[in-house]
Structure formats: structure tokens, C-alpha cells
Amino acid sequence: MTLSNRGISILKDKLISRIVANAGVILSGNTAASALGFISFAIMANSLGPESLAYFALAQAYALIVNDLFNVQTWESLIKFGTQKNGENVLARTIKTNLFIDVASALIAFSVAYLFAQQIGVILGWDQELIALATLYSLVIPFTLTTFTIGIPRLFNKFVFIAKLQFVAALVKLTLVIYLSSNNGDAKSFTAIYVASEIFIYLSLTIYSLMLIRRKGVLNWKETKMFLNRDQFKFLWWTNLRTIVRIPVRQLDLLIINQIMSMETVGIYKVYKEVVGIISRLGEPINQAVYPEYAKLLGHHKTDDTMRVTRSLMLILFALATLTMAGFFIVAEPIMVTFFGPEYLDLMSVFYALVILYCINLFLTPINSLFIAAGFAKYSFYIVLGNNILYLAVALTGGTYFGIYGIVAAFAAQMVFNQGLKLIVLRKYSGDWSTKIR
């Protein structure tokens, strides 16, 4: 069978077609929203310059780090346990239990971020302007209730609404960014716009999810008793420890650069991450669409179908990653000059290295969703823990001696470690993905 015939055969598969269709809906919304978001970010970067842009980037990183540390992520648990056989009562109890956890942990995270911004900022050597921006960005945290902002819409495959909402929010944000740029807005004003946009999206998703639960007839979820069995507790415990220990890879790169390099380098690297992040946004729709399908398949003990879906999706993503890499190498420099300015060309070798690494991650996207859906919550924690220790060691050592190239090397090392170990574990325990929480 030729490669083209094999591709046609894959797309005729009903489950693959549904996943690709859902991913396409998400991607269409994400593409429009991402394009507007990219333009907004480019206008802001041009208006502020690398050094002031670094203030925005560090404030955003501060809020994300504190949120990951103290705000329990419940959406993966909702989807995994809410899709099991005879699961309506389980779903109702899971919704109520997760909501309680969401609210309590979000308030704790917000309190820490808001009340301790001054002390943490002093430790990091930040000035009062940057501390004020970090405090401002922490206002987003109380609204990140992941049962409602992520879990419920994905559980019921309501991707069209998410796409429309993201587009509207991005359009409003672009309008405000253009206004600020034309009126010489400062970093605080731009940060306020981003904060307001995120709060709007989270609030809208929460309201929509409440309406969706009612429409879908999830009976008595408010009146039912909260319930957390041993498997659910273990899953929540290990997935959230995983979230905490992966902070270095996801967020600490900017803080490390801030401590050992210039503010200008922080700003340039933030732009590179934002541009290369387009590649991640190509993989997110597949990740969002496939995780609920994995959970449903494994909830009904269909391991063989799960493996078939994974192989097919990886073949599709390999082709997409190859085309994406070629496209970036052709148009990167003209785009960088046009949208951001010639000062952002100084470290283009770093940019191209990031493109290659992000494209490899794009190809391997299904592995991460499958690993969690298959119940490897505890294993995921240990892999991510080792992964981030490796990242910190390489980033701090490499960053000290080789500058920003050491940060890129750290990202590459952790990626090989992370994906390699997950593949080994999945292969070793392929016989009981649907029966155990490890």
C-alpha cells in the first residue's frame, strides 16, 4: 500500500475521522484566534521593545508558576472518570467534588500570588514596576476553574463554542492593543488588557459549562454528595504533582534567563517562544480532541483500538510537522523583521533550533494524552520529576557557560528523556492500560 493510499485509508476510519474533525474545528477557531493573538503580541512587542516586553513576560510567568504550584488541575480526572461505564452518577459526583477542589485551590493560589508578590519579587531582584505587574496578572488565577473551563466542554465535544469564544476575545484584545499602541501605552496597560481577556474567556466557559450540564441532563449534581474514591484521589494526586514538577520546563526558562542574562535577551526569547508556539497550537487541537476519545476507549477496555488510533494520528502529525518545519525555515526571517523588528534577528540560530524541537514534539503529541488516559498518573509524576531535574541542571549549567544556547540544550535533553521513558512504560504495560492507575 502506498503512503497516499494509507493516508486515505486512515481518514476513512470513523473514529479517526471524528478526532480529525473535532481537531479541525478547534484548529479553525484556534487559527483565527491565534492569528489575531499573534498580531496583538507583535504590536505590543513593537510598542514596548525587548526590555519592557520582558516585564510583561516575567509577570505572566509569575502568575502561571504560582497557579501551577497551588491550584489543583481537575479536568483530566473529570474526563477519565466521567466517561466510564454506568458513569452518570459518577459524573455528577465528580463534577461537584472537582468544583469544590477547584474553588478552594484557586483561592489559595490567588492569595499566595497576590499577598507574597512583594517578597518574592525582592528575592528575585525585581523592581517595583515588575512586582506591580506580577500582582496585576495574579488576578486571573481565581477564574481558572478547570472542571468548567476545560473539562466539561471537552467531555461533551463542544469545541465549536470554544473556538468562537477564543476568536471574539482575540478580536476585542487586538482592538484594545491597537488603541494602546497608538497612544503610547506602557507595559501595565498592555498587561491589563491580557488579564481582562483571560478573565473574560474563563468566566464565559464557566457559565457555558453550567448551562451545558443542565442541557445534558446531569441530574442532581448540585444535590449529590461529594465523593472521591481511592483511584480518583491517586489520579488527582499524581497528575497535580506532575503539573508542579514540570514548572521548570514550562515556565522557569524566562526566570533563569532573567537571572543570568540581560532583560533584552528575556524579551527576544519571549518573542521566539511566542512565534514558535504556533507549532504547539497546531498540536493542541489533536490533544484536546483525542484525550476524551482515549478515555472512552480505555473506559470500555478497547486497548487495541487505542493503539490503532495512536499510530494513525502520529502518521498524520509526522506529515504536518515536516511541512511546518519547512515553512518556518522559509519565512521566519521576513516575518521576524516585518512584525517585530530587526533587533529580533540577533539570535536566529536559537529560533531555528526551537522550531526543530517543537516540530518533534508536535509529532509526538498523542503520546502525552495516551499516557495519562492509560492511567499512568504516578509514573508520569516520576518521569516529569526526573525530566525537570535534568532540565534545571542543564539549563543552569549550560546557561551560565553558553548563554541562551544552554537553555535550548536543556529543552532538547528533557524532551528526549520525557518522551523516551513514556514510550518504554507504555510498551511494558500495554496489556492493562484500562484497568490500573499507576
KANOR-V634297 format. One record per residue. N is the residue number from 0. SS is DSSP state (~ for helix, > for strand, _ for the rest). NEAR is the number of other C-alpha atoms within 8 Angstrom. Layout:
n={N | N}
ss={SS | SS}
near={NEAR | NEAR}
//
This chain:
n={0 | 1 | 2 | 3 | 4 | 5 | 6 | 7 | 8 | 9 | 10 | 11 | 12 | 13 | 14 | 15 | 16 | 17 | 18 | 19 | 20 | 21 | 22 | 23 | 24 | 25 | 26 | 27 | 28 | 29 | 30 | 31 | 32 | 33 | 34 | 35 | 36 | 37 | 38 | 39 | 40 | 41 | 42 | 43 | 44 | 45 | 46 | 47 | 48 | 49 | 50 | 51 | 52 | 53 | 54 | 55 | 56 | 57 | 58 | 59 | 60 | 61 | 62 | 63 | 64 | 65 | 66 | 67 | 68 | 69 | 70 | 71 | 72 | 73 | 74 | 75 | 76 | 77 | 78 | 79 | 80 | 81 | 82 | 83 | 84 | 85 | 86 | 87 | 88 | 89 | 90 | 91 | 92 | 93 | 94 | 95 | 96 | 97 | 98 | 99 | 100 | 101 | 102 | 103 | 104 | 105 | 106 | 107 | 108 | 109 | 110 | 111 | 112 | 113 | 114 | 115 | 116 | 117 | 118 | 119 | 120 | 121 | 122 | 123 | 124 | 125 | 126 | 127 | 128 | 129 | 130 | 131 | 132 | 133 | 134 | 135 | 136 | 137 | 138 | 139 | 140 | 141 | 142 | 143 | 144 | 145 | 146 | 147 | 148 | 149 | 150 | 151 | 152 | 153 | 154 | 155 | 156 | 157 | 158 | 159 | 160 | 161 | 162 | 163 | 164 | 165 | 166 | 167 | 168 | 169 | 170 | 171 | 172 | 173 | 174 | 175 | 176 | 177 | 178 | 179 | 180 | 181 | 182 | 183 | 184 | 185 | 186 | 187 | 188 | 189 | 190 | 191 | 192 | 193 | 194 | 195 | 196 | 197 | 198 | 199 | 200 | 201 | 202 | 203 | 204 | 205 | 206 | 207 | 208 | 209 | 210 | 211 | 212 | 213 | 214 | 215 | 216 | 217 | 218 | 219 | 220 | 221 | 222 | 223 | 224 | 225 | 226 | 227 | 228 | 229 | 230 | 231 | 232 | 233 | 234 | 235 | 236 | 237 | 238 | 239 | 240 | 241 | 242 | 243 | 244 | 245 | 246 | 247 | 248 | 249 | 250 | 251 | 252 | 253 | 254 | 255 | 256 | 257 | 258 | 259 | 260 | 261 | 262 | 263 | 264 | 265 | 266 | 267 | 268 | 269 | 270 | 271 | 272 | 273 | 274 | 275 | 276 | 277 | 278 | 279 | 280 | 281 | 282 | 283 | 284 | 285 | 286 | 287 | 288 | 289 | 290 | 291 | 292 | 293 | 294 | 295 | 296 | 297 | 298 | 299 | 300 | 301 | 302 | 303 | 304 | 305 | 306 | 307 | 308 | 309 | 310 | 311 | 312 | 313 | 314 | 315 | 316 | 317 | 318 | 319 | 320 | 321 | 322 | 323 | 324 | 325 | 326 | 327 | 328 | 329 | 330 | 331 | 332 | 333 | 334 | 335 | 336 | 337 | 338 | 339 | 340 | 341 | 342 | 343 | 344 | 345 | 346 | 347 | 348 | 349 | 350 | 351 | 352 | 353 | 354 | 355 | 356 | 357 | 358 | 359 | 360 | 361 | 362 | 363 | 364 | 365 | 366 | 367 | 368 | 369 | 370 | 371 | 372 | 373 | 374 | 375 | 376 | 377 | 378 | 379 | 380 | 381 | 382 | 383 | 384 | 385 | 386 | 387 | 388 | 389 | 390 | 391 | 392 | 393 | 394 | 395 | 396 | 397 | 398 | 399 | 400 | 401 | 402 | 403 | 404 | 405 | 406 | 407 | 408 | 409 | 410 | 411 | 412 | 413 | 414 | 415 | 416 | 417 | 418 | 419 | 420 | 421 | 422 | 423 | 424 | 425 | 426 | 427 | 428 | 429 | 430 | 431 | 432 | 433 | 434 | 435 | 436 | 437}
ss={_ | _ | ~ | ~ | ~ | ~ | ~ | ~ | ~ | ~ | ~ | ~ | _ | ~ | ~ | ~ | ~ | ~ | ~ | ~ | ~ | ~ | ~ | ~ | ~ | ~ | ~ | ~ | ~ | ~ | ~ | ~ | ~ | ~ | ~ | ~ | ~ | ~ | ~ | ~ | ~ | ~ | ~ | ~ | ~ | ~ | ~ | ~ | ~ | ~ | ~ | ~ | ~ | ~ | ~ | ~ | ~ | ~ | ~ | ~ | ~ | ~ | ~ | ~ | ~ | ~ | ~ | ~ | ~ | ~ | _ | _ | _ | _ | ~ | ~ | ~ | ~ | ~ | ~ | ~ | ~ | _ | _ | _ | _ | _ | ~ | ~ | ~ | ~ | ~ | ~ | ~ | ~ | ~ | ~ | ~ | ~ | ~ | ~ | ~ | ~ | ~ | ~ | ~ | ~ | ~ | ~ | ~ | ~ | ~ | ~ | ~ | ~ | _ | ~ | ~ | ~ | ~ | ~ | ~ | ~ | _ | _ | _ | _ | ~ | ~ | ~ | ~ | ~ | ~ | ~ | ~ | ~ | ~ | ~ | ~ | ~ | ~ | ~ | ~ | _ | _ | ~ | ~ | ~ | ~ | ~ | ~ | ~ | ~ | ~ | ~ | _ | _ | _ | ~ | ~ | ~ | ~ | ~ | ~ | ~ | ~ | ~ | ~ | ~ | ~ | ~ | ~ | ~ | ~ | ~ | ~ | ~ | ~ | ~ | ~ | ~ | ~ | _ | _ | _ | _ | ~ | ~ | ~ | ~ | ~ | ~ | ~ | ~ | ~ | ~ | ~ | ~ | ~ | ~ | ~ | ~ | ~ | ~ | ~ | ~ | ~ | ~ | ~ | ~ | ~ | ~ | ~ | ~ | ~ | _ | _ | _ | _ | _ | _ | _ | _ | _ | _ | _ | _ | _ | _ | ~ | ~ | ~ | ~ | ~ | ~ | ~ | ~ | ~ | ~ | ~ | ~ | ~ | ~ | ~ | ~ | _ | ~ | ~ | ~ | ~ | ~ | ~ | ~ | ~ | ~ | ~ | ~ | ~ | ~ | ~ | _ | _ | ~ | ~ | ~ | ~ | ~ | ~ | ~ | ~ | ~ | ~ | ~ | ~ | ~ | ~ | ~ | ~ | ~ | ~ | ~ | ~ | ~ | ~ | ~ | ~ | ~ | ~ | ~ | ~ | ~ | ~ | ~ | ~ | ~ | ~ | ~ | ~ | ~ | _ | _ | _ | ~ | ~ | ~ | ~ | ~ | ~ | ~ | ~ | ~ | ~ | ~ | ~ | ~ | ~ | ~ | ~ | ~ | ~ | ~ | ~ | ~ | ~ | ~ | ~ | ~ | ~ | ~ | ~ | ~ | ~ | ~ | ~ | ~ | ~ | ~ | ~ | ~ | _ | _ | ~ | ~ | ~ | ~ | _ | _ | ~ | ~ | ~ | ~ | ~ | ~ | ~ | ~ | ~ | ~ | ~ | ~ | ~ | ~ | ~ | ~ | _ | ~ | ~ | ~ | ~ | ~ | ~ | ~ | ~ | ~ | _ | _ | _ | ~ | ~ | ~ | ~ | ~ | ~ | ~ | ~ | ~ | ~ | ~ | ~ | ~ | ~ | ~ | ~ | ~ | ~ | ~ | ~ | ~ | ~ | ~ | ~ | ~ | ~ | _ | ~ | ~ | ~ | ~ | ~ | ~ | ~ | ~ | ~ | ~ | ~ | ~ | ~ | ~ | ~ | ~ | ~ | ~ | ~ | ~ | ~ | ~ | ~ | ~ | ~ | _ | ~ | ~ | ~ | _ | _ | _ | _ | _ | _}
near={4 | 5 | 6 | 6 | 8 | 9 | 9 | 8 | 8 | 9 | 9 | 8 | 8 | 7 | 7 | 13 | 10 | 8 | 12 | 10 | 8 | 12 | 12 | 9 | 11 | 13 | 12 | 9 | 14 | 12 | 8 | 9 | 15 | 10 | 8 | 12 | 11 | 10 | 10 | 12 | 8 | 10 | 13 | 12 | 12 | 10 | 9 | 11 | 9 | 13 | 11 | 10 | 13 | 13 | 11 | 13 | 11 | 12 | 14 | 10 | 11 | 10 | 14 | 9 | 10 | 12 | 13 | 11 | 9 | 10 | 12 | 10 | 11 | 13 | 12 | 8 | 11 | 15 | 14 | 13 | 12 | 12 | 12 | 11 | 6 | 6 | 10 | 8 | 7 | 10 | 13 | 14 | 13 | 14 | 11 | 13 | 11 | 11 | 10 | 8 | 10 | 15 | 10 | 8 | 11 | 17 | 10 | 10 | 15 | 13 | 9 | 10 | 13 | 10 | 7 | 9 | 12 | 8 | 7 | 8 | 12 | 9 | 7 | 7 | 6 | 9 | 8 | 6 | 6 | 13 | 13 | 8 | 13 | 14 | 12 | 10 | 13 | 12 | 10 | 12 | 12 | 11 | 9 | 9 | 13 | 11 | 15 | 13 | 13 | 10 | 14 | 15 | 15 | 13 | 9 | 6 | 8 | 9 | 11 | 9 | 7 | 12 | 15 | 9 | 10 | 12 | 13 | 9 | 12 | 13 | 10 | 8 | 13 | 12 | 8 | 9 | 13 | 10 | 8 | 11 | 11 | 7 | 6 | 7 | 10 | 7 | 11 | 8 | 9 | 12 | 12 | 10 | 11 | 9 | 12 | 9 | 11 | 9 | 10 | 9 | 11 | 12 | 9 | 9 | 13 | 11 | 8 | 8 | 12 | 9 | 8 | 10 | 10 | 9 | 7 | 6 | 6 | 11 | 6 | 7 | 10 | 6 | 5 | 9 | 6 | 8 | 7 | 8 | 6 | 6 | 7 | 10 | 9 | 11 | 13 | 11 | 8 | 12 | 13 | 10 | 9 | 14 | 10 | 9 | 11 | 12 | 12 | 11 | 11 | 7 | 11 | 10 | 11 | 13 | 9 | 10 | 13 | 10 | 7 | 8 | 9 | 8 | 10 | 9 | 10 | 15 | 15 | 10 | 9 | 11 | 10 | 9 | 8 | 9 | 8 | 12 | 8 | 9 | 12 | 11 | 10 | 10 | 10 | 8 | 13 | 13 | 11 | 10 | 14 | 11 | 11 | 13 | 9 | 13 | 14 | 11 | 12 | 14 | 12 | 9 | 8 | 10 | 12 | 6 | 8 | 11 | 8 | 8 | 10 | 11 | 8 | 10 | 10 | 12 | 8 | 9 | 11 | 10 | 8 | 9 | 12 | 9 | 8 | 10 | 11 | 8 | 8 | 9 | 8 | 7 | 8 | 8 | 8 | 7 | 9 | 12 | 11 | 7 | 10 | 12 | 10 | 8 | 5 | 12 | 10 | 6 | 7 | 8 | 6 | 10 | 10 | 9 | 9 | 10 | 12 | 9 | 9 | 11 | 13 | 9 | 10 | 14 | 12 | 11 | 12 | 13 | 11 | 9 | 12 | 11 | 13 | 10 | 12 | 12 | 12 | 11 | 15 | 12 | 8 | 14 | 13 | 9 | 11 | 12 | 11 | 8 | 13 | 14 | 8 | 11 | 14 | 10 | 9 | 14 | 15 | 11 | 9 | 14 | 15 | 9 | 7 | 8 | 10 | 9 | 10 | 16 | 14 | 12 | 11 | 15 | 10 | 9 | 11 | 13 | 10 | 8 | 9 | 11 | 10 | 8 | 9 | 13 | 9 | 8 | 8 | 9 | 7 | 6 | 8 | 8 | 5 | 7 | 11 | 12 | 6 | 7 | 11 | 7}
//
